Each structure stands twice: as C-alpha cells, then as structure tokens.
C-alpha cells in the first residue's frame, strides 16, 4: 500500500466541496497548505490530520469510537487530536508488540518508531497510517471511521473486497474455517485440491465445503492457483465493523464450543462467574481486548500452519 498516496487522498476526501484555500485559512494557515498535502509534497502530523477532521465536522473521538466498537475508557478523557492523544492511541493499539516488530512491519527505523510510540516526536500522516495498520491490522476500518474508503482510489478495490469477504463470513460462518484450512501444510502437500479433504478435516459436509469455496471465490478471497490448490487473495477478515456478521460469528463460535464440550470436551474450556465493581469490569474488558490483540499478533506470525483453532472468550453481565 502506498501510504503517501493514501494520505493525500484522505486529506482530499476530508476537504469535500471546500476549496483548498478556504480550508487552509480555516486551519489557520496563510499559505495553501492543503494543496501541498494533497500534492504529496508534505504531510501533516497525525495530530494535525485529526484536527483537520475535526474542523470539517468529523469529531476524532466519535470516529475512533466507531472504529473500536467497544471504546476504551481513556477515549473520553483525552483529546486524540493532540500529540499526547496520538501517543495514547498508538500505545493502546500497539498492545504488546515490540518496537522491532513494529519497525519491521512498517519498514521504518526502529529508533524513529520508538520516538513515535513514546511521543518524543510526532509521526507524519503516512507513517501514522503505517503504524495503525501494523498495530491493528485494520487500517481500512480506521479510514472508514472518517471517510468512505470507496472514495479513495488507493484503497477502493481493497475496501470492496473486504466488504464482500465480510458478507461471506456473515452468510456462511464455516467459510472462515475453510479459509484457514487452505493454509494448512497438509493441504499444501496435496498434489492438487482434493474435493472433500477440507470437509473431512473440519468435520463438515462436502456440500458445505463446496458452498464455502464458492463464496470465498466470489468474494475474491481465494483463487485456484497454477498448482491446482486454492490460494489466498485476502488473508485476514475482521468483521467487527459489520455488527450482524459479528453477532453471527460470535454465536457460531459459541455453538461450536458448546458442541465440542458436550461431545468430547477436547479443548481448553475455562469459566468464572463473579461479582465485580463497575470500574474493575471495565479493566477486565480492556484486558480482554489486550488479550485478543496479542492473540492476533501471534497468529499473524505463526508458521508453519498446522492446525485450525477457535478462541472464544466472553464477558457479559447477567444483571443488565
């Protein structure tokens, strides 16, 4: 992804029907700085870019609340359109990822990444977007919280593919597992795709396998490669933006766990029913978010792929 081009297009989309000169003046500049940013000859810092969003009527805290779905408590306590706010945001998205990991993922010097994470210096908008992608794996959703990604040529096709992939996940939850099965070393070792192999591996019907492969292909997530195997076009699909897909997949995962527990108990099943303060409940929910961020980071780097697994953790109040 060309983050400089994406940054220019993001500024242009935020500007909307306003002239470059008018928005530059509204931001307090005497020169036509918006022209410079849109031309890619220079870029605002992350905090300044979030300030631009605010000036055109897109409140950053509200946009980030949409991005998070379950906003962290600190979001209402700090102005994210400031250096300290950007530092807090990046620290939250970062989770437990090391500076070296972020440097490798962004292609930036580890000392520069360290200064950005600590808030010693501010990242320019392109580097900020790189960090958001490296930390969250959800850059398109981050952009969608501020503007319509379909209006940005740099990511329009990727956004349409992601939305189609979410539709497949919503309509056929097993497609998630089928997609993961295509990563298995054992599948890759087959001479070519063997109809029914995935079905036997996952314990589903051959018709279900065929249906999922067809949906994944239509969504552009897979294609048939030259070696006769199905290959990934899209490796990861995050469905949190699609509430219906999220509910369907959460229910599906919970039902899978219930079935596994009832039939064999194979797996790790833990539970705890407890009373807790509202403040500590918020801490536990943040802990859950941190856990899944770390889980996703481990999964993203895990090689070779040898098993298809489900992680399902629930926190909810019985007295709500």
N, C-alpha and C positions, 0 to 999 in steps of 0.2 A: 504494500500500500504506500502511495506517495503522500506522506503526511503534510508536506508543504503545500501541495496542490489542494489537498483536502481542507487545510486551514484557510486558504484563500477562498475556497468555495463556501466554507462555513460562514465566514465574515460576510460574503456576498448574500447568502441566504438570510442572515440576521438583518442585514440592511433593508431588505424588502424593496418597497417602492420609493424609499427615501433616496435623495441624491447623495453621492459620496461627500460632497462639500458640506451639505446640511448636517449629515451625521457626524462628520469630523468636528464641525463647530459645536454641535450638541455635546460632544465628548470633551470639549474644552481645548481643542487644538486650533491653532491659527492656520496651519498647513493642511493640505488634503491628505491626511494620514491614511484614510480609508482606501484611497487609490493605491497607496504604497503597499498596504496589506493585501489587497485583492490582486495586485500585480505580482505578489510574491517577492518583492524587493526588501521586505522587512516584515516582522510579525510582532503582535502584542505579546506581552507576558500572559500567562494563564489567568492571573487575577484581572488584568485589564480586559481580556477577552470575555470573562464572565461579567465584568462591568458593562461591556458593550451589550451583552444580552439583556441586562437589567434596564439599560437606557432605552432599548427598543421594546420593552414590555414583557420580557421573558425573565421572571424572577428566578435567579440561580437556585435558591434553596428549594423552591417549589419544583423546579426541573429535576433536581437531584432526588427529591422525594419520590418522583415518578420513576427515576432510574433505579433507586434502591427497592422500591415496592414496600419494604418494611424499613422506613428511615431510622437511622441510628439517633439516639437521644442528642448527641452533640450537634446535629444539624440545625436544631433550633436555638443553639446557644452561641454560634459563631458565624460571622459573615464570611461566606465562602469566596466572595469576590475580593479577597484581600490575600496578602502573602501568607499570613498565618492560617487563613481558611483553606487555601490551596494545600499548604503543608499538612493540615489535619486531614483533608480529603485523601491525599496521596498516602498518608500513613495508614488510614483506615482501609483503603483499597489494597494496599501492599500486603497486609497480613503478616505472615512470617517469611516472606520471600527475602532472600539475601540481596545485598547490593550487587554482588557478582551476577546473580540470576537476572536481575532487572537490567543490568548493563548488557548482558548477552542478548536478552530478549529485545531490547530497544536499539542495539547497535551503537550505544553511546559509551563514552569513557566512564569507568566506574567512579572516578572522582567527581565528575560532573553530576552523575546520578545521585551520589551521596549528598552533594550540596543541595540538590533539588529536594530530596527526601527530608533533609534536616531543616530546610527553609533558609539556608545560608544565602542562596541565590534563587531566583525565580526562573522556571523553565519558560521558554517561548512556547507559543501555542502548538507548533508541530511536535516539539518534544513532550509537551504535556499530554497530547493525544497519544503519543507512543507509550508513555507511562501508564495511561488509563488502559490501553489495550494490554500491556504486559501484566498489569496488576489484576485486572478484572476479566479479561478475555471477552469484554462486552462493549467494545468501542462503538459499534453501530447503535446499540441501545442508548449509550451515553449521548450520542449525537441526536438520536430520535427524541430525547427528552427536551431538546432545544429547538430543533427544526425537523422538517420532513426529509429523511435521508434520500428519498426518491428524487428530490430536487438537486442533489449533489452528484454530478456525473461521475466523480471519483469512486463513489460507493453505491450508486443507484442499482447496478446489477447485483451486487453482493447483498444489498438490502432485500431486493425482490426474492433472491434465492433463499435468504434466511427466513423470510415470511412464509414462503412455500414449504420450507422444511418444518417450520413450526406447525403448519397446517397438517403435515403428515404425522407429526408427533401427537397432535391433538386427536386426529381421526383414527389413528392406528398406533396405540402406545407400544405395541410389540416392535414397531419399526425401529425404535431406539435400540432395543436389544439386538435386532438383526444387524443394524449398522455396526454395533460393537463386535458382533461375531465375525464380520468381514475383516476385522483387524487381527483375528487370532492367527498365530503362527501355524497352527494345524490346518486352517483353511488355506493359507497361502502356500502350504506344502502340497496341496492337491494339484494334480496335473492341470485341471481346469475346474470351473464351477460345477458342482455336483448337486443337482436338484434334490432336496430333502436332507442334505447334510446339516444345514443350519437348523432345520426343524428338529432333527434328532438331537442335536447338541443342546438346544434350548428347551426341548420338550413341548413343542407346538406342532400344529398340523402342517402338512406340506402346502395346503391351500393358504394358510396364514403366512407362511414363508413367501409364497408367490405374490400374495397381495402386498406385503410389506416391501418387497423388492420393486414391485411395480410403482408403488407410491414414492419410494426413495428415488427411483429413476426419473419419474415425472417431476419431482421437486428439484432435480438437478444435484442431488446429494451423492449419487453414485453413477458410474458408467461401466460398461463392460470393456475391460482392458484387452490389450493385444494377446495376453497370455491366457485369456479365457476366464479370468476371475473378475468379479465386480470390484471396482476401485473407488475410493473416496473422492468426491469433489468437495464436500463440506465435512470437516472432521467433528465439529462440536456445534450443538444447537442448544442455546439457552432459551427456555420457554417462559421465563419469568414475566416478560412483557405481555404475554398472552395469558390472561387470567384463566380462561376456560381450559386452555391446554395445561396450565399449571395444575389446576384442580383435578383434571382427568388423569394426569400422570401421577400426581400425589396419591390419588385414590387407587390407581392401578398398582403402584409400588406397595401401598399398604396391604392391598388384597393379596399380592404375591407373597409378602411376608407372612400374612395370616395363613395362607395355604401351605407354605413351606413349614411353618411351625406346627400346624395341625398334622401334616403328613409324616414329617421325618424329624423336624427340629434341627436339621442341618443348617448351620449358620450361627451368627452371633446375635442373640436377642437379649437386650437389657431393658429394664424399665424401672421407674421410680415415681411413686405417687406421693406428693409432698405439699406442705403448706409453706408459703414464702411471702416476703414483703413485695410490694409493687416495684420497689427500687431493685431488689435482687432478681426479680423476674426479668426486668429489663437487662440486667447483667447476664443472665442465663441466655436470653435471646441473642445478645451480642456474641456470647461465647459460641452459640450455635452457628452464627454467621461466620465467625473466625474459623471454626472447625471445617465448615464446608469450603471456605476459601483455601485452606491448607490442603484439604482433600483434593480439590480441583487442580491445585498446583502439582501435587504428587502424581495424579493421574496423567496430567499433561506431559510429564517427563518419563513416565513408566515404559520401559522396554525390557524384554520383548512382551508383546501382549499374549498372554496365555490363558486368561480366564475372563468371563463376563460376569460382573458382580453388580449388586444393587446396595446402595447405602440409603437408609431411610430413617430419619430422626424426626420426631415430632415433639413440639412443646405447645400445649394449649391449656386454657383454663376451663375447669369444669363448672365454675360458678359465674361464667359470663353469659 
